[in-house]
Amino acid sequence: MQVGTVGGGTQLASQSACLDLLGVKGANRESPGSNARLLATVVAGGVLAGELSLLSALAAGQLVKSHMKYNRSSRDMSKAASLSS
């Protein structure tokens, strides 16, 4: 995974604040690349948590129900969701 803690968009206010909050802003002088590795670990952990949440919703049968209930179409699909359960 490629992530950056120096250069590019890391100088923008919101990106800089988030990197600072995580304690990975800038280069680590004692161990080059360690801040980027830590940031990659944090991002990967967040992605893994999202995937586990998705799998649990699939296993519990909640994913399709929520999509049917909260879809963005103009038709009311809440009745169809209750019929399928």
GROMACS elastic network, one bead per residue, 0.5 to 0.9 nm:
[ bonds ]
;  ai    aj funct       b0    kb
    1    40     6  0.65390   500
    1    44     6  0.85046   500
    2    36     6  0.83021   500
    2    40     6  0.73956   500
    3    36     6  0.60912   500
    3    37     6  0.80937   500
    3    39     6  0.70387   500
    3    40     6  0.61766   500
    3    43     6  0.89614   500
    4     7     6  0.74700   500
    4     8     6  0.82065   500
    4     9     6  0.88012   500
    4    10     6  0.74741   500
    4    26     6  0.87407   500
    4    35     6  0.85385   500
    4    36     6  0.57943   500
    4    39     6  0.80291   500
    4    40     6  0.87508   500
    5     8     6  0.88452   500
    5    10     6  0.62417   500
    5    16     6  0.86679   500
    5    19     6  0.70928   500
    5    24     6  0.65674   500
    5    25     6  0.53686   500
    5    26     6  0.51819   500
    5    27     6  0.68137   500
    5    33     6  0.89450   500
    5    35     6  0.67756   500
    5    36     6  0.58438   500
    5    39     6  0.79005   500
    6     9     6  0.82692   500
    6    10     6  0.58929   500
    6    11     6  0.78548   500
    6    25     6  0.70342   500
    6    27     6  0.64371   500
    6    36     6  0.88095   500
    7    10     6  0.57108   500
    7    11     6  0.67835   500
    7    26     6  0.83222   500
    8    11     6  0.67776   500
    8    12     6  0.84843   500
    9    12     6  0.54858   500
    9    13     6  0.89668   500
    9    15     6  0.68735   500
    9    16     6  0.81674   500
   10    13     6  0.80082   500
   10    14     6  0.84960   500
   10    15     6  0.53618   500
   10    16     6  0.52439   500
   10    17     6  0.89354   500
   10    19     6  0.77674   500
   10    25     6  0.79710   500
   10    26     6  0.84263   500
   11    14     6  0.85122   500
   11    15     6  0.68687   500
   11    16     6  0.55183   500
   12    15     6  0.54943   500
   12    16     6  0.57701   500
   12    17     6  0.84053   500
   13    16     6  0.52047   500
   13    17     6  0.60571   500
   13    18     6  0.86782   500
   14    17     6  0.51043   500
   14    18     6  0.62317   500
   14    19     6  0.86639   500
   15    18     6  0.52077   500
   15    19     6  0.61937   500
   15    20     6  0.85111   500
   16    19     6  0.52030   500
   16    20     6  0.60521   500
   16    21     6  0.85390   500
   16    25     6  0.69009   500
   17    20     6  0.50332   500
   17    21     6  0.60503   500
   17    22     6  0.86846   500
   17    25     6  0.85181   500
   18    22     6  0.63025   500
   18    23     6  0.85570   500
   18    24     6  0.88921   500
   18    25     6  0.83683   500
   19    22     6  0.51742   500
   19    23     6  0.61231   500
   19    24     6  0.53596   500
   19    26     6  0.82914   500
   19    39     6  0.82412   500
   20    24     6  0.60892   500
   20    25     6  0.50761   500
   20    26     6  0.86335   500
   21    24     6  0.78537   500
   21    25     6  0.83593   500
   22    25     6  0.76911   500
   22    39     6  0.78929   500
   22    42     6  0.88327   500
   23    35     6  0.80196   500
   24    27     6  0.78748   500
   24    28     6  0.82107   500
   24    34     6  0.84391   500
   24    36     6  0.71496   500
   24    38     6  0.72071   500
   24    39     6  0.66697   500
   25    28     6  0.85870   500
   25    35     6  0.72024   500
   25    36     6  0.88392   500
   26    35     6  0.74525   500
   26    36     6  0.88832   500
   27    30     6  0.89957   500
   27    31     6  0.84673   500
   27    32     6  0.64983   500
   27    33     6  0.70148   500
   27    34     6  0.80718   500
   27    35     6  0.66148   500
   27    36     6  0.82523   500
   28    31     6  0.54831   500
   28    32     6  0.52983   500
   28    33     6  0.68329   500
   28    34     6  0.65417   500
   28    35     6  0.62739   500
   29    32     6  0.59181   500
   29    33     6  0.89980   500
   30    34     6  0.89575   500
   31    34     6  0.57560   500
   31    35     6  0.83846   500
   32    35     6  0.76575   500
   32    36     6  0.87303   500
   33    36     6  0.53207   500
   33    37     6  0.62492   500
   33    38     6  0.87094   500
   34    38     6  0.61006   500
   34    39     6  0.85508   500
   35    38     6  0.50841   500
   35    39     6  0.61495   500
   35    40     6  0.85710   500
   36    39     6  0.50321   500
   36    40     6  0.60896   500
   36    41     6  0.85701   500
   37    40     6  0.50387   500
   37    41     6  0.61936   500
   37    42     6  0.87308   500
   38    42     6  0.63000   500
   38    43     6  0.87086   500
   39    42     6  0.50818   500
   39    43     6  0.62038   500
   39    44     6  0.85127   500
   40    43     6  0.51244   500
   40    44     6  0.59817   500
   40    45     6  0.84625   500
   41    44     6  0.50938   500
   41    45     6  0.60402   500
   41    46     6  0.86182   500
   42    45     6  0.51052   500
   42    46     6  0.62943   500
   42    47     6  0.87389   500
   43    46     6  0.51269   500
   43    47     6  0.62654   500
   43    48     6  0.86168   500
   44    47     6  0.50716   500
   44    48     6  0.60632   500
   44    49     6  0.85745   500
   45    48     6  0.50430   500
   45    49     6  0.61440   500
   45    50     6  0.86450   500
   46    49     6  0.51284   500
   46    50     6  0.63038   500
   46    51     6  0.87148   500
   47    50     6  0.50918   500
   47    51     6  0.62234   500
   47    52     6  0.86724   500
   48    51     6  0.50582   500
   48    52     6  0.61580   500
   48    53     6  0.85567   500
   49    52     6  0.51462   500
   49    53     6  0.61701   500
   49    54     6  0.86271   500
   50    53     6  0.50567   500
   50    54     6  0.61757   500
   50    55     6  0.86615   500
   51    55     6  0.61572   500
   51    56     6  0.85917   500
   52    55     6  0.50667   500
   52    56     6  0.61266   500
   52    57     6  0.85959   500
   53    56     6  0.51583   500
   53    57     6  0.62261   500
   53    58     6  0.86440   500
   54    57     6  0.51443   500
   54    58     6  0.62195   500
   54    59     6  0.86445   500
   54    63     6  0.77386   500
   55    58     6  0.50184   500
   55    59     6  0.60762   500
   55    60     6  0.85501   500
   56    59     6  0.50144   500
   56    60     6  0.60459   500
   56    61     6  0.84572   500
   56    62     6  0.85191   500
   56    63     6  0.88839   500
   57    60     6  0.51866   500
   57    61     6  0.60526   500
   57    62     6  0.50582   500
   57    63     6  0.51880   500
   57    64     6  0.86729   500
   58    61     6  0.51489   500
   58    62     6  0.62242   500
   58    63     6  0.54276   500
   58    64     6  0.77499   500
   59    62     6  0.77791   500
   59    63     6  0.85847   500
   60    63     6  0.79039   500
   61    64     6  0.65878   500
   61    65     6  0.70704   500
   61    85     6  0.89447   500
   62    65     6  0.51701   500
   62    66     6  0.60373   500
   62    67     6  0.85329   500
   63    66     6  0.53710   500
   63    67     6  0.62225   500
   63    68     6  0.86443   500
   64    67     6  0.50671   500
   64    68     6  0.60688   500
   64    69     6  0.85136   500
   64    81     6  0.79831   500
   65    68     6  0.51654   500
   65    69     6  0.60907   500
   65    70     6  0.85639   500
   65    78     6  0.84881   500
   65    81     6  0.56334   500
   65    82     6  0.79824   500
   65    84     6  0.85175   500
   65    85     6  0.81825   500
   66    70     6  0.58610   500
   66    71     6  0.79403   500
   66    81     6  0.83465   500
   67    70     6  0.53388   500
   67    71     6  0.53791   500
   67    72     6  0.89970   500
   67    81     6  0.87796   500
   68    71     6  0.55300   500
   68    76     6  0.88050   500
   68    77     6  0.56478   500
   68    78     6  0.62583   500
   68    79     6  0.89220   500
   68    80     6  0.74426   500
   68    81     6  0.56548   500
   69    76     6  0.80770   500
   69    77     6  0.60453   500
   69    79     6  0.84254   500
   69    80     6  0.86343   500
   69    81     6  0.65948   500
   70    73     6  0.88666   500
   70    77     6  0.82748   500
   70    78     6  0.80691   500
   71    74     6  0.86029   500
   71    75     6  0.88798   500
   71    76     6  0.87055   500
   71    77     6  0.76253   500
   72    75     6  0.84519   500
   73    76     6  0.77069   500
   73    77     6  0.83585   500
   74    77     6  0.88898   500
   76    79     6  0.71064   500
   76    80     6  0.82103   500
   77    80     6  0.51231   500
   77    81     6  0.63453   500
   77    82     6  0.88675   500
   78    81     6  0.51180   500
   78    82     6  0.64371   500
   78    83     6  0.87606   500
   79    82     6  0.51969   500
   79    83     6  0.62525   500
   79    84     6  0.88040   500
   80    83     6  0.50578   500
   80    84     6  0.63270   500
   80    85     6  0.89706   500
   81    84     6  0.53212   500
   81    85     6  0.66779   500
   82    85     6  0.54569   500
